[in-house]
Every structure is written in structure tokens, then in C-alpha cells.
Amino acid sequence: MLGTGFALGVGSLLAACGGSQAGVSADPTGPAQRGGNLRVGLTGGGASDSLDAHVPVNTTDIARVVNLYEPLLYRDENFELQPLLATKIEPSTDAKVWTATLREGVKFHDGRPLTGDDVAATFKRITDPDDPKSGAASLGILDEVVVVDEHSVEFRLKSPSAAFDDTLGQYSLGVVPADYDPANPVGTGPFRFKSFTGGQQSVFARNEHYWRENEPYLDELTILNFDDNDALINALLSTQVDAIGQIPLALIEVIDADPRISILNAETGSWIPFTMRVDKAPFDDNRVRQAFRLAVDREQMIQQVFSGQGTVANDLYARYDPGYAADLPQRVQDIPKAKQLLADAGYPDGIDVELVTAPIQSGAVEAAQVFAQQAADAGIRVRIRRVDATEFFGENYLQWDFAQDFYYTRNFLPQVSSSTLKDSPFNETHWDHPEFNKLIEKAVATIDDDERNDLIAQAQTIEYEEGGYIVWGFSNQADAYQRYVAGLVPNRTGLALSGFEFRRVWLGGEK
């Protein structure tokens, strides 16, 4: 990774941002300009970094995947599902067969045309039972992909799914050639592979075969790895990089004070929940779960954990889902009621719990500390056990009685599939509610949007009243870039720098 010699620290950063700066350029205006190399700085990479289309793990992996490969559908900056390599995907009347019409004229980086055979081979690779990729968990319902002709395929499902198109809109489902080799990565994305050194940097060149007219504008894209936020921010201030992703929310005003720098601040549906195992004492008693929820001062959490850069949540995820149960009363801190619920549950003198936390996402450890302070007033005595991220996601992951997790923006049914059903791969609360399960089963098979949204709202009401998550807030996503960088827009997905869509970025003015 980069960063040696550039760790000025927050104190030096404050000094660096104060006063006038030479070489300030105005924001680019006029039509987009072609050419140049965008240098992007990110933290989170390492020696295990990969160019594999279907196993993105950390932030730098995701940035590479988004620019090298493309799925059939994708979520735009407004979190709306949009066509990408498929112009349309339509369900049968029973929602068991989804037919995808492929975009014509699309070529891979090596000039070969995209065909239905490539799509079928891609999903066979992802769902290989001997080597399943990261997107396989969400494709458990998929039976087979049948090639209809050169430009259409059928996704045949084991059971009905009205939201299967939502499942396909994931960056980890990029279409690759039938003979794909991650050592020589070929996709249809706006940039093609040029060089790669894991944990250090990745260089990509403009894809001359790209199907979008005039895009990308850049000649080259370089993604640089940094050890920590200090090194990352100082690289931006010294103009070693043009843009950086995921800056600490507490430093937004500090960095924004430099007239050369612009801040990209986006509301998202990303969340860092507290997770309570509903099958283990004391959280197998819903009165305890509700008491813990009522102990939280959500506004204070947003201010102290996110420096005010976030939105209060109501113990529900999927805030942008059309079926989101927005009419439920906003839960607020109620210490007397929390104490009474604990007493009713057999804890009149309060309760002692261990909260496992780790730096799994910016704000996670801070949220644990603030919760411990707030909950003390309700007689909830929290002993924080801090571990590193490796241990947190190790053999005890999904087994902690009381812990945390992190999720990017998702709609309700895909999130439920991932984390809130008995057989979900990330069911950290061990939630298995018969009435909830029936509603989800029915919603998944319901084609009518209004009817499905009503079922989702009913399911969310059950979670609101009995669930194992404390969802206290949605964090903003903040990035920073030199003012000569153009084309970046706020993005609700939670992914940095416009969802890493560098195809529409261009450079103007003086560096």
C-alpha cells in the first residue's frame, strides 16, 4: 500500500487546510473534455486484492469491478434499477421464468461480441457448487440459464420471484466471456485492464470498444491504495491524487475549507445495525429487545457518530424501497419505558451485556461507545469487547449474542434474502418468524407492485415490533476531489465517488 511519509495526522491536516492555496482552479464548465488520467485514492485494499469479476471483497476490489465489468442491470445514483447489458428483463405470469433481452452491439475489451452464451457461462461460473462466488448466495433460487438466441436468455427459477430483476442489479454479477480468465481480465466495462499490483495500484485504459457513445472521457484510470485516512487525505492535499473515497464524516468541514477541494456528500441507505440474537437470552425476550431500542437517542447517535451527516432510522432498513413502512411511529428514546420493560422481563435492577465491536466500517466502534453511554441511563450496563475486523468476521461471525454489522443500500426483499430468513447467509440475529416468513414468501411471488408493497409493509411492521436489529441511522457517503474533476454526482448506493462510475468523469482546468 501507499502512505509511507504522508501521515501528517489530523492536526497537520487542519493546518494544511487553513489559509490561501496557490493554483486554485475554477470548477470545469462547458462540454466534457476528452483525455487525461484520473488518479483515485482509496483505503481498504491489500495483498489479497483481486481483479476477479465475481469475488469483490473490499473497496478497491469493488472500484475495479465496476469499471472493468458490467451486470445486466444496475442501480443508478437515485437507487433506481436501470438497464445495462440487458435492455429489458421481463417475468412470466408466474414469475418463474425471467427473459433478458441483451443490448446489441456490445463488445468485450478484446473486440468479441457479447452473446447469450457468455451470459449463461457467467452465471454458471458464479453458482459453481464447487467454487461459488460472492453473488451465489443471492442466486439460490436460480435453477438454470437457458440461451434462447444470440441476444436473449431465460433465467429459470426453482420457485417464483417477483424481485429477481433486483437480484440481477449487483456489481458482483458482471458478465464475462465464456472463456474468462481473471489473470487476463476481460469485460465490457468502460475501462480495460492495463496493469495491477495487489495492495498498491491498478491502471486501466479507455475501452475503445465501449458501447456508450462518447464515454468514457478519460484516457486512463489509476486506482491507488493507501494505508489509512491520514495518508489518503494528505495525498489529495498534495495533489498526488485527484479524488479520494470515503473520507471520515467528522473531517468534511476541515477538508472543505481548502478552496482547491470539493466535497461529494450523498445521503444513502447504508446502515450499521446493532444485532441481537433472538434465540439466546436475554434477547429471546422481546421486551428486552424493545428496551434496548428505546434506550437509543438516535439524534444524538447521528450527531456523535456521523458528525450530523446522516439520517435517523426507525429500526427498519431499505429506506428507498417503494414498500418501506414510512407510516410507523418514529421510535425515540424513552428511558422510563425501557426500564419498565426490563423489569417486566425479570431485570428490575438492570442488565449486564457484552457488546462485540470492531472497525468494520467508519463509525462502528464509535456507535458502540455512544450506545453504551446512552443505555446506562436505562440500567443497561454494556461491557464493550473490541476485536479486530479479522476476528470479528472469523469463526464467531454470526454467532455473537450482541454485536454489529454493516450493509450498503439495498431494497427490502434482497436484504431479507441476505440476512433475515432462517437460511439467509448472514442471519446474525437468528431471526425465524413464521408470520414474517409467510409474508416474504408471498411477496416474493407477487407480481403486482401495489400488492407486493403492502406485503412488504406488513413484514416490516413485524420487524419493527419484534425484530433483532437496532437500526438507528443511515450514514451519508462523503468523498473529496480536486475542483478540476467533473462528472461526479451524489449517489444513494453507498458506494464512493458516484458509485465508482468513472465512465462519466472528465478533467478540466489547471491541475
C-alpha positions as CSV (number, residue, x, y, z in Angstrom):
1,M,0.0,0.0,0.0
2,L,1.0,3.6,-0.3
3,G,1.1,6.1,2.5
4,T,4.6,6.0,4.0
5,G,5.8,9.5,4.7
6,F,2.4,11.1,4.2
7,A,0.8,10.5,7.6
8,L,0.5,14.2,8.7
9,G,-2.3,13.4,11.2
10,V,-5.4,15.4,11.8
11,G,-3.6,18.3,13.5
12,S,-1.3,18.8,10.4
13,L,-4.3,18.4,8.2
14,L,-6.1,21.2,10.0
15,A,-3.1,23.4,9.4
16,A,-2.7,22.4,5.8
17,C,-6.3,23.4,5.1
18,G,-6.0,26.8,6.6
19,G,-5.1,29.9,4.7
20,S,-4.9,30.6,0.9
21,Q,-3.8,28.0,-1.6
22,A,-1.9,28.6,-4.8
23,G,-3.1,27.2,-8.1
24,V,-6.8,27.1,-7.3
25,S,-8.8,26.4,-10.4
26,A,-12.5,27.1,-11.0
27,D,-15.0,24.3,-11.4
28,P,-15.0,23.0,-15.0
29,T,-17.6,24.4,-17.3
30,G,-18.8,23.7,-20.8
31,P,-18.9,20.4,-22.6
32,A,-16.9,17.4,-21.3
33,Q,-13.3,17.2,-22.3
34,R,-11.7,14.0,-23.5
35,G,-8.3,12.8,-22.2
36,G,-6.3,12.6,-19.1
37,N,-5.6,10.2,-16.3
38,L,-7.9,10.2,-13.2
39,R,-5.9,9.2,-10.1
40,V,-8.2,7.8,-7.4
41,G,-7.1,7.1,-3.8
42,L,-8.8,4.5,-1.7
43,T,-8.2,2.7,1.6
44,G,-9.1,-0.9,2.3
45,G,-7.0,-2.9,-0.2
46,G,-4.3,-5.4,0.5
47,A,-2.2,-8.2,-0.9
48,S,-5.3,-10.3,-1.4
49,D,-6.8,-7.7,-3.8
50,S,-8.3,-9.3,-6.9
51,L,-9.4,-8.5,-10.4
52,D,-11.9,-11.3,-10.5
53,A,-15.3,-10.1,-11.6
54,H,-17.2,-12.2,-9.1
55,V,-15.3,-12.0,-5.8
56,P,-15.1,-8.3,-4.9
57,V,-14.4,-8.0,-1.1
58,N,-13.0,-4.6,-0.2
59,T,-13.5,-1.1,-1.5
60,T,-10.7,-1.2,-4.1
61,D,-12.0,-4.6,-5.4
62,I,-15.4,-3.0,-6.0
63,A,-14.0,0.0,-7.7
64,R,-12.1,-2.2,-10.1
65,V,-15.1,-4.5,-10.8
66,V,-17.4,-1.6,-11.5
67,N,-15.1,-0.2,-14.2
68,L,-13.9,-3.5,-15.8
69,Y,-17.2,-5.3,-15.9
70,E,-21.0,-4.7,-16.2
71,P,-24.0,-6.6,-15.0
72,L,-27.3,-6.9,-16.9
73,L,-28.9,-4.2,-14.7
74,Y,-27.6,-1.7,-12.2
75,R,-28.7,0.8,-9.6
76,D,-28.2,4.4,-10.7
77,E,-27.4,7.4,-8.4
78,N,-31.1,7.6,-7.3
79,F,-31.1,3.9,-6.5
80,E,-33.4,3.2,-9.4
81,L,-33.0,-0.1,-11.3
82,Q,-31.7,0.6,-14.8
83,P,-30.9,-1.5,-17.9
84,L,-27.2,-2.0,-18.6
85,L,-26.1,-5.0,-20.7
86,A,-29.8,-6.0,-20.8
87,T,-32.3,-3.6,-22.4
88,K,-35.1,-5.3,-20.6
89,I,-35.8,-8.3,-18.3
90,E,-39.4,-9.5,-18.1
91,P,-41.1,-12.1,-15.9
92,S,-43.5,-14.8,-17.0
93,T,-47.0,-14.6,-15.5
94,D,-46.0,-17.0,-12.7
95,A,-42.6,-15.2,-12.1
96,K,-40.7,-18.4,-12.5
97,V,-39.0,-17.5,-15.8
98,W,-37.4,-14.2,-16.5
99,T,-36.3,-13.4,-20.1
100,A,-33.4,-11.0,-20.6
101,T,-33.0,-9.2,-23.9
102,L,-29.4,-8.3,-24.4
103,R,-28.1,-5.0,-25.7
104,E,-26.9,-5.4,-29.3
105,G,-23.6,-4.0,-30.4
106,V,-21.8,-4.6,-27.1
107,K,-18.2,-5.8,-27.4
108,F,-15.8,-7.2,-24.8
109,H,-12.4,-5.5,-24.3
110,D,-10.8,-7.8,-26.9
111,G,-13.4,-6.9,-29.5
112,R,-15.6,-10.0,-29.4
113,P,-19.3,-9.5,-29.3
114,L,-21.4,-10.2,-26.2
115,T,-23.7,-13.2,-26.7
116,G,-26.2,-15.2,-24.7
117,D,-23.6,-17.9,-24.3
118,D,-21.4,-15.5,-22.3
119,V,-24.3,-14.7,-20.0
120,A,-25.1,-18.4,-19.4
121,A,-21.4,-19.1,-18.8
122,T,-21.1,-16.2,-16.4
123,F,-23.9,-17.4,-14.1
124,K,-22.6,-21.0,-14.3
125,R,-19.3,-19.7,-13.0
126,I,-20.9,-17.7,-10.2
127,T,-23.1,-20.5,-9.0
128,D,-20.5,-23.3,-9.4
129,P,-21.2,-25.5,-6.4
130,D,-17.6,-26.5,-6.1
131,D,-16.4,-22.8,-6.1
132,P,-19.3,-20.5,-5.5
133,K,-18.6,-16.8,-5.9
134,S,-19.8,-13.9,-3.8
135,G,-23.1,-13.4,-5.7
136,A,-24.1,-17.1,-5.4
137,A,-25.9,-16.6,-2.1
138,S,-28.5,-14.3,-3.7
139,L,-28.9,-16.8,-6.7
140,G,-30.0,-19.8,-4.7
141,I,-33.4,-19.6,-6.4
142,L,-31.8,-19.9,-9.8
143,D,-32.3,-23.3,-11.5
144,E,-30.7,-22.7,-14.9
145,V,-29.9,-20.1,-17.5
146,V,-31.1,-21.1,-21.0
147,V,-29.8,-19.4,-24.2
148,V,-32.8,-18.6,-26.4
149,D,-30.7,-17.0,-29.1
150,E,-27.7,-14.7,-29.5
151,H,-29.3,-11.8,-27.8
152,S,-31.7,-13.3,-25.2
153,V,-31.6,-15.7,-22.3
154,E,-34.1,-17.2,-19.9
155,F,-33.5,-17.3,-16.2
156,R,-35.5,-20.3,-15.0
157,L,-36.1,-20.3,-11.2
158,K,-36.9,-23.1,-8.8
159,S,-39.7,-21.0,-7.3
160,P,-41.5,-17.7,-8.2
161,S,-39.6,-14.5,-7.6
162,A,-41.2,-11.1,-8.4
163,A,-38.0,-9.3,-7.5
164,F,-35.5,-11.4,-9.4
165,D,-34.6,-8.4,-11.6
166,D,-33.5,-6.6,-8.4
167,T,-31.2,-9.6,-7.6
168,L,-29.5,-9.1,-11.0
169,G,-28.6,-5.5,-10.4
170,Q,-25.5,-6.2,-8.4
171,Y,-21.9,-5.2,-9.3
172,S,-20.7,-8.7,-8.4
173,L,-22.7,-10.2,-11.3
174,G,-20.7,-8.7,-14.1
175,V,-20.9,-10.6,-17.4
176,V,-17.7,-12.1,-18.7
177,P,-16.7,-14.1,-21.8
178,A,-17.3,-17.9,-21.7
179,D,-13.5,-18.4,-21.6
180,Y,-12.9,-15.9,-18.8
181,D,-9.6,-15.9,-17.0
182,P,-9.2,-13.5,-14.1
183,A,-5.5,-13.4,-14.7
184,N,-6.3,-11.7,-18.0
185,P,-9.5,-9.9,-17.1
186,V,-11.8,-9.1,-20.0
187,G,-15.2,-7.5,-19.6
188,T,-17.5,-4.9,-21.3
189,G,-16.8,-2.1,-18.9
190,P,-15.7,1.5,-19.8
191,F,-12.0,0.7,-18.9
192,R,-9.8,-2.3,-19.8
193,F,-7.0,-3.8,-17.8
194,K,-3.5,-2.4,-18.2
195,S,-1.6,-3.3,-15.0
196,F,-2.3,-4.4,-11.5
197,T,-0.2,-4.8,-8.3
198,G,-2.3,-6.0,-5.4
199,G,-2.3,-3.7,-2.4
200,Q,-0.6,-0.9,-4.4
201,Q,-2.2,0.3,-7.6
202,S,-4.3,-0.7,-10.6
203,V,-4.1,1.0,-14.0
204,F,-6.8,0.8,-16.7
205,A,-7.0,2.3,-20.2
206,R,-10.0,3.6,-22.1
207,N,-12.1,0.9,-23.7
208,E,-12.2,1.8,-27.3
209,H,-15.0,-0.7,-27.9
210,Y,-17.3,0.8,-25.2
211,W,-20.9,0.8,-26.3
212,R,-22.0,4.1,-24.7
213,E,-21.5,7.0,-27.2
214,N,-18.5,9.3,-26.3
215,E,-17.8,7.5,-23.0
216,P,-15.5,7.2,-21.1
217,Y,-13.9,10.6,-21.4
218,L,-10.7,9.7,-19.7
219,D,-7.8,8.0,-21.4
220,E,-6.7,6.3,-18.3
221,L,-7.8,5.4,-14.7
222,T,-5.4,4.7,-11.9
223,I,-6.6,3.4,-8.5
224,L,-4.1,3.8,-5.7
225,N,-4.2,2.0,-2.3
226,F,-3.4,3.9,0.9
227,D,-2.8,2.6,4.4
228,D,-5.0,4.9,6.3
229,N,-7.1,8.1,6.1
230,D,-4.3,10.4,7.1
231,A,-2.2,9.2,4.1
232,L,-5.2,9.3,1.9
233,I,-6.2,12.9,2.7
234,N,-2.7,14.2,2.5
235,A,-2.3,12.7,-0.9
236,L,-5.3,14.7,-2.0
237,L,-3.9,17.9,-0.4
238,S,-0.6,17.4,-2.1
239,T,-2.3,16.7,-5.5
240,Q,-0.8,13.2,-5.7
241,V,-4.4,12.0,-6.4
242,D,-7.4,13.7,-8.0
243,A,-10.1,12.2,-5.9
244,I,-10.5,10.1,-2.7
245,G,-13.3,7.9,-1.5
246,Q,-14.9,7.6,2.0
247,I,-13.5,10.4,4.0
248,P,-14.3,10.5,7.7
249,L,-17.5,12.4,8.2
250,A,-16.0,14.3,11.0
251,L,-13.5,15.9,8.6
252,I,-15.9,17.2,6.0
253,E,-15.7,20.8,7.1
254,V,-12.0,20.7,7.6
255,I,-11.3,19.3,4.1
256,D,-13.9,21.6,2.5
257,A,-12.0,24.6,3.9
258,D,-9.3,24.1,1.2
259,P,-10.5,26.1,-1.8
260,R,-9.0,23.7,-4.2
261,I,-11.1,20.8,-2.9
262,S,-14.8,19.9,-3.4
263,I,-16.8,17.6,-1.2
264,L,-19.3,15.0,-2.6
265,N,-21.8,14.3,0.2
266,A,-24.6,11.9,-0.6
267,E,-27.5,10.5,1.5
268,T,-27.6,6.7,1.4
269,G,-29.4,3.7,2.7
270,S,-26.2,2.3,4.3
271,W,-26.6,1.2,7.9
272,I,-24.6,-0.1,10.9
273,P,-27.1,-2.0,13.0
274,F,-26.7,-3.5,16.5
275,T,-27.6,-7.2,16.2
276,M,-29.4,-9.0,18.9
277,R,-29.7,-12.8,18.7
278,V,-33.4,-13.5,19.2
279,D,-32.7,-17.2,20.1
280,K,-30.4,-16.5,23.0
281,A,-31.0,-15.0,26.4
282,P,-31.6,-12.2,27.2
283,F,-32.6,-11.2,23.7
284,D,-35.0,-14.1,23.3
285,D,-37.4,-11.9,25.2
286,N,-38.9,-9.3,23.0
287,R,-39.3,-7.0,26.0
288,V,-35.6,-6.8,26.3
289,R,-35.1,-6.1,22.6
290,Q,-37.6,-3.3,22.8
291,A,-36.0,-1.9,25.9
292,F,-32.6,-1.8,24.1
293,R,-34.2,0.0,21.1
294,L,-35.9,2.6,23.4
295,A,-32.5,3.2,25.2
296,V,-31.1,4.8,22.0
297,D,-31.1,8.5,21.4
298,R,-31.0,8.4,17.6
299,E,-30.5,12.1,17.0
300,Q,-27.5,12.1,19.4
301,M,-26.1,9.0,17.6
302,I,-26.3,10.8,14.2
303,Q,-24.5,13.8,15.7
304,Q,-21.8,12.0,17.6
305,V,-21.1,9.0,15.3
306,F,-21.7,10.7,11.9
307,S,-21.0,14.3,12.9
308,G,-24.6,15.1,11.8
309,Q,-24.0,13.6,8.4
310,G,-26.8,11.0,8.4
311,T,-30.5,10.3,8.7
312,V,-32.3,9.0,11.8
313,A,-33.7,5.5,11.2
314,N,-36.6,3.6,12.7
315,D,-35.3,0.1,13.2
316,L,-36.1,-0.6,9.6
317,Y,-33.7,-1.0,6.7
318,A,-34.3,-0.5,2.9
319,R,-35.4,3.2,3.2
320,Y,-35.7,3.6,-0.6
321,D,-37.9,0.5,-1.2
322,P,-41.3,1.5,-2.5
323,G,-42.9,-0.7,0.2
324,Y,-41.0,0.9,3.0
325,A,-43.3,1.3,6.1
326,A,-42.9,5.0,6.5
327,D,-46.1,5.4,8.5
328,L,-44.9,3.6,11.5
329,P,-44.3,5.9,14.6
330,Q,-40.8,7.2,14.8
331,R,-39.1,5.4,17.7
332,V,-37.4,7.8,20.2
333,Q,-35.5,7.4,23.4
334,D,-37.8,6.5,26.3
335,I,-35.8,5.7,29.4
336,P,-38.7,5.1,31.8
337,K,-40.4,2.7,29.4
338,A,-37.1,0.9,28.7
339,K,-36.6,0.4,32.5
340,Q,-40.2,-0.9,32.9
341,L,-39.8,-3.4,30.0
342,L,-36.6,-4.7,31.6
343,A,-38.3,-5.0,34.9
344,D,-41.2,-6.9,33.3
345,A,-38.7,-9.2,31.7
346,G,-37.1,-10.0,35.1
347,Y,-34.4,-7.4,35.3
348,P,-35.6,-4.9,37.8
349,D,-32.1,-3.9,38.8
350,G,-30.9,-3.5,35.2
351,I,-29.0,-5.9,33.0
352,D,-25.3,-6.6,32.0
353,V,-24.4,-7.4,28.4
354,E,-21.3,-7.7,26.3
355,L,-21.3,-5.8,23.0
356,V,-18.7,-7.0,20.4
357,T,-17.5,-4.3,18.1
358,A,-14.7,-3.9,15.5
359,P,-13.6,-1.3,12.9
360,I,-15.7,-3.0,10.3
361,Q,-16.9,0.4,8.9
362,S,-16.3,4.0,9.7
363,G,-18.4,4.8,12.8
364,A,-19.0,1.3,14.1
365,V,-16.7,1.4,17.1
366,E,-17.9,5.0,17.9
367,A,-21.5,3.8,17.7
368,A,-20.8,1.1,20.2
369,Q,-19.3,3.6,22.6
370,V,-22.2,6.0,22.3
371,F,-24.7,3.3,22.8
372,A,-23.0,2.1,26.0
373,Q,-23.2,5.7,27.4
374,Q,-26.9,6.2,26.4
375,A,-28.1,2.7,27.6
376,A,-26.6,3.2,31.1
377,D,-29.4,5.5,31.9
378,A,-31.9,2.6,31.4
379,G,-29.9,0.3,33.6
380,I,-28.3,-1.4,30.7
381,R,-24.6,-2.0,31.7
382,V,-22.6,-2.5,28.5
383,R,-19.2,-4.1,28.5
384,I,-17.6,-3.4,25.2
385,R,-15.4,-6.1,23.7
386,R,-13.4,-4.6,20.8
387,V,-11.8,-7.1,18.4
388,D,-10.1,-6.5,15.1
389,A,-12.0,-7.0,11.8
390,T,-10.4,-10.3,11.1
391,E,-11.6,-11.8,14.4
392,F,-15.0,-10.2,14.1
393,F,-15.6,-11.9,10.7
394,G,-13.9,-15.1,11.8
395,E,-15.4,-18.3,13.2
396,N,-17.7,-16.4,15.6
397,Y,-19.2,-14.1,13.0
398,L,-23.0,-14.6,13.0
399,Q,-22.7,-16.2,16.5
400,W,-22.2,-13.1,18.7
401,D,-25.1,-12.6,21.1
402,F,-24.9,-8.8,20.8
403,A,-22.8,-7.2,18.1
404,Q,-22.9,-5.0,14.9
405,D,-22.7,-5.4,11.2
406,F,-22.7,-3.2,8.1
407,Y,-24.7,-3.1,4.9
408,Y,-24.8,-0.9,1.8
409,T,-28.1,0.3,0.4
410,R,-30.5,-2.4,-0.7
411,N,-34.2,-2.9,-1.3
412,F,-36.2,-4.9,1.2
413,L,-36.6,-8.3,-0.4
414,P,-32.9,-8.7,-1.4
415,Q,-31.8,-7.6,2.1
416,V,-34.2,-10.1,3.7
417,S,-32.8,-12.8,1.5
418,S,-29.3,-11.9,2.6
419,S,-29.9,-11.5,6.3
420,T,-33.4,-12.0,7.7
421,L,-34.6,-15.5,6.8
422,K,-33.8,-18.8,8.6
423,D,-31.5,-19.9,5.8
424,S,-30.1,-16.4,4.9
425,P,-26.3,-16.5,4.7
426,F,-25.9,-13.5,7.1
427,N,-28.7,-14.1,9.6
428,E,-26.8,-12.7,12.5
429,T,-30.0,-12.1,14.6
430,H,-31.1,-15.8,14.1
431,W,-34.5,-14.4,13.1
432,D,-37.0,-17.1,12.1
433,H,-40.6,-15.7,12.5
434,P,-43.3,-17.9,10.9
435,E,-45.7,-15.0,10.1
436,F,-42.9,-12.9,8.7
437,N,-41.7,-15.8,6.6
438,K,-45.1,-16.3,5.1
439,L,-45.4,-12.7,4.2
440,I,-42.0,-12.8,2.5
441,E,-42.8,-16.0,0.6
442,K,-46.0,-14.3,-0.7
443,A,-44.3,-11.0,-1.5
444,V,-41.6,-12.7,-3.5
445,A,-44.2,-14.4,-5.7
446,T,-46.4,-11.3,-6.1
447,I,-46.1,-9.5,-9.5
448,D,-48.5,-6.7,-8.7
449,D,-46.4,-3.8,-7.3
450,D,-49.0,-2.4,-5.0
451,E,-49.9,-5.7,-3.5
452,R,-46.3,-6.6,-3.0
453,N,-45.5,-3.3,-1.4
454,D,-48.4,-3.8,1.0
455,L,-46.9,-7.2,2.0
456,I,-43.5,-5.7,2.5
457,A,-45.0,-3.0,4.8
458,Q,-46.7,-5.8,6.8
459,A,-43.4,-7.7,7.1
460,Q,-41.6,-4.5,8.2
461,T,-44.2,-3.9,10.9
462,I,-43.4,-7.3,12.4
463,E,-39.7,-6.5,12.4
464,Y,-40.4,-3.0,13.9
465,E,-42.3,-4.7,16.7
466,E,-40.3,-7.8,17.3
467,G,-37.1,-7.8,15.3
468,G,-33.5,-8.4,16.3
469,Y,-31.9,-5.3,14.7
470,I,-31.4,-1.9,16.2
471,V,-31.3,0.3,13.1
472,W,-30.6,3.7,14.5
473,G,-29.4,5.7,11.4
474,F,-28.4,5.8,7.8
475,S,-24.9,7.3,7.1
476,N,-24.0,9.8,4.4
477,Q,-21.3,8.9,2.0
478,A,-18.6,11.6,1.7
479,D,-15.8,11.8,-0.8
480,A,-13.4,14.6,-1.8
481,Y,-11.9,15.7,-5.1
482,Q,-9.9,18.4,-6.8
483,R,-12.1,21.1,-8.3
484,Y,-10.9,20.4,-11.8
485,V,-12.6,17.0,-11.6
486,A,-16.0,17.0,-13.2
487,G,-18.9,14.5,-13.6
488,L,-19.2,13.2,-10.0
489,V,-22.7,13.3,-8.6
490,P,-24.2,12.2,-5.2
491,N,-25.1,8.5,-5.2
492,R,-27.5,6.8,-2.9
493,T,-26.0,3.3,-3.2
494,G,-23.4,3.9,-0.5
495,L,-20.5,3.2,-2.9
496,A,-17.9,6.0,-3.1
497,L,-17.3,8.6,-5.8
498,S,-20.6,8.3,-7.7
499,G,-20.7,4.6,-7.2
500,F,-17.3,4.4,-8.9
501,E,-18.9,5.2,-12.2
502,F,-15.8,6.9,-13.6
503,R,-17.0,6.5,-17.2
504,R,-18.6,9.9,-17.0
505,V,-15.8,11.7,-15.2
506,W,-13.7,14.3,-17.0
507,L,-10.8,16.6,-16.2
508,G,-10.9,20.3,-16.8
509,G,-9.0,23.4,-15.8
510,E,-5.5,23.6,-14.3
511,K,-4.0,20.9,-12.0
